Amino acid sequence: MEIQFTPIVTQKQASKLAKVAEKIYYDYYAGLIGEENIKYMLAEYQTANSVIEQIKTRKHNYYEIFCDGEFCGYFDIMYEGRRIILDKIYVSKEYRKKGIARYVVEHIEKLCRSVNANKIIVDILVKNEAACIAYKHLGFVKLKEGVMTLGNGFQTEYAEMEKKIK
């Protein structure tokens, strides 16, 4: 499988992301955060306009993920000092468990080396056991757990995980 990443910079790309985001969120998060919170997260953070705003004003860097030429997901990173924050990685249901996360993390490791960053940080929902296992398998270690507010008053337990880059 050939995996490619393309930076999201246009409204057209952001619109495509928003359509895929809705399907991914409902496929994946329904049992974890509930429909009301999914609607809030999509409306607040994953519309085409909000993605473009995050890129322009909040220093987010969104990337499309293509698998054998097909748009299969996206990820978002932020540069913060000597670390890169992996804010989100979402893959369409039919492409999960095919090693795509490994390709994304390897790509971010290369980005880390290119800017002299020494770690990747990710926050995940503690209830998201599949993500916890996947990140551990990719070399991340849990630093701490806490409670975060996702918005709309919804609070959940999260784990902050780190991967050191050599």
C-alpha positions as CSV (number, residue, x, y, z in Angstrom):
1,M,0.0,0.0,0.0
2,E,1.3,3.4,-1.0
3,I,0.7,6.1,1.7
4,Q,1.0,9.8,0.9
5,F,0.5,13.0,2.9
6,T,-0.6,16.3,1.5
7,P,-0.8,19.5,3.5
8,I,-4.3,21.0,3.7
9,V,-4.1,24.6,2.6
10,T,-7.2,25.2,0.5
11,Q,-10.9,25.6,1.3
12,K,-11.6,22.7,-1.1
13,Q,-9.3,20.4,0.8
14,A,-10.8,21.5,4.1
15,S,-14.3,20.8,2.8
16,K,-13.3,17.3,1.8
17,L,-11.9,16.8,5.3
18,A,-15.1,18.0,6.9
19,K,-17.2,15.4,5.0
20,V,-14.8,12.6,5.9
21,A,-14.6,13.8,9.5
22,E,-18.3,13.5,10.1
23,K,-18.3,9.8,8.9
24,I,-15.2,9.0,10.9
25,Y,-16.5,10.7,14.1
26,Y,-19.8,8.8,14.0
27,D,-18.1,5.5,13.1
28,Y,-15.5,5.7,15.8
29,Y,-16.6,8.0,18.7
30,A,-20.3,7.2,19.1
31,G,-19.6,4.7,21.9
32,L,-16.9,6.8,23.5
33,I,-18.3,10.3,23.7
34,G,-21.9,10.2,22.6
35,E,-23.8,11.8,19.7
36,E,-24.3,15.2,21.4
37,N,-20.6,15.6,21.9
38,I,-19.8,14.4,18.4
39,K,-22.1,17.0,17.0
40,Y,-20.5,19.7,19.1
41,M,-16.9,18.6,18.2
42,L,-17.7,18.5,14.5
43,A,-19.4,21.9,14.5
44,E,-16.8,23.5,16.6
45,Y,-13.5,22.0,15.2
46,Q,-14.1,20.1,12.0
47,T,-16.0,22.3,9.6
48,A,-14.1,23.5,6.5
49,N,-14.1,27.1,7.9
50,S,-12.9,26.0,11.4
51,V,-10.1,23.9,9.9
52,I,-8.9,26.9,7.8
53,E,-9.1,29.2,10.8
54,Q,-7.1,26.7,12.9
55,I,-4.4,26.6,10.2
56,K,-4.3,30.4,9.9
57,T,-4.6,31.5,13.5
58,R,-3.8,28.6,15.8
59,K,-0.8,27.1,14.1
60,H,-2.4,23.8,13.2
61,N,-1.0,21.8,10.3
62,Y,-3.5,19.5,8.8
63,Y,-2.6,16.8,6.3
64,E,-4.6,14.6,4.1
65,I,-3.8,10.9,4.1
66,F,-4.0,9.0,0.8
67,C,-3.8,5.2,0.5
68,D,-3.1,4.0,-3.0
69,G,-4.4,7.4,-4.2
70,E,-7.6,7.3,-2.2
71,F,-8.3,9.9,0.5
72,C,-8.5,7.7,3.6
73,G,-8.1,10.2,6.5
74,Y,-6.2,13.1,8.0
75,F,-4.0,14.2,10.8
76,D,-3.2,17.5,12.5
77,I,0.0,18.6,14.3
78,M,1.3,21.7,16.0
79,Y,4.9,22.7,16.5
80,E,5.5,23.7,20.1
81,G,9.1,24.4,21.1
82,R,11.1,21.3,20.8
83,R,8.1,19.0,20.5
84,I,5.4,18.3,18.0
85,I,1.8,17.8,19.3
86,L,-0.1,15.2,17.4
87,D,-3.6,16.8,17.9
88,K,-5.6,14.3,15.8
89,I,-5.3,11.4,13.5
90,Y,-8.4,10.0,11.9
91,V,-8.6,7.1,9.4
92,S,-11.7,5.9,7.6
93,K,-13.1,2.7,8.9
94,E,-12.2,0.6,5.9
95,Y,-8.5,1.6,6.2
96,R,-8.0,1.0,9.9
97,K,-5.6,-1.7,11.2
98,K,-3.5,-1.5,8.0
99,G,-0.5,0.3,9.5
100,I,-1.5,3.8,8.5
101,A,-0.8,5.2,12.0
102,R,2.7,3.9,11.8
103,Y,3.3,5.8,8.5
104,V,1.9,8.9,10.1
105,V,4.1,8.6,13.2
106,E,7.2,7.9,11.0
107,H,6.4,11.0,9.0
108,I,6.1,13.1,12.1
109,E,9.4,11.7,13.4
110,K,11.0,12.9,10.2
111,L,9.4,16.3,10.7
112,C,10.8,16.3,14.3
113,R,14.3,15.7,13.1
114,S,14.0,18.4,10.4
115,V,13.1,21.1,13.1
116,N,15.3,19.6,15.9
117,A,12.2,18.6,18.0
118,N,12.9,15.8,20.4
119,K,9.4,14.4,21.1
120,I,5.9,13.8,19.9
121,I,3.1,14.4,22.4
122,V,-0.5,13.0,22.0
123,D,-3.5,13.2,24.3
124,I,-6.0,10.3,24.0
125,L,-9.2,9.4,25.7
126,V,-8.5,6.7,28.4
127,K,-11.7,4.9,27.2
128,N,-10.2,4.6,23.8
129,E,-8.4,1.4,24.5
130,A,-7.6,0.7,20.8
131,A,-5.7,4.0,20.6
132,C,-3.9,3.4,23.9
133,I,-2.6,0.0,22.6
134,A,-1.7,1.4,19.1
135,Y,0.3,4.3,20.5
136,K,2.2,2.0,23.0
137,H,2.9,-0.3,20.1
138,L,4.3,2.7,18.2
139,G,6.7,3.5,21.0
140,F,4.7,6.1,23.1
141,V,4.7,6.0,26.9
142,K,2.1,7.4,29.2
143,L,3.2,10.5,31.1
144,K,0.1,11.3,33.0
145,E,-3.7,11.0,33.2
146,G,-6.2,13.8,33.9
147,V,-9.6,15.2,33.1
148,M,-10.1,17.4,30.1
149,T,-13.1,19.4,28.9
150,L,-13.8,18.7,25.3
151,G,-16.3,21.5,25.0
152,N,-20.0,21.9,25.6
153,G,-19.3,21.0,29.3
154,F,-18.3,17.4,28.4
155,Q,-15.4,16.2,30.5
156,T,-13.5,13.0,30.0
157,E,-10.4,11.2,31.3
158,Y,-7.4,11.5,29.1
159,A,-3.8,10.2,29.0
160,E,-0.9,12.2,27.7
161,M,1.6,10.1,25.9
162,E,5.0,10.9,24.6
163,K,7.5,9.4,22.1
164,K,11.0,10.6,22.4
165,I,12.9,11.2,19.1
166,K,16.5,10.3,18.8
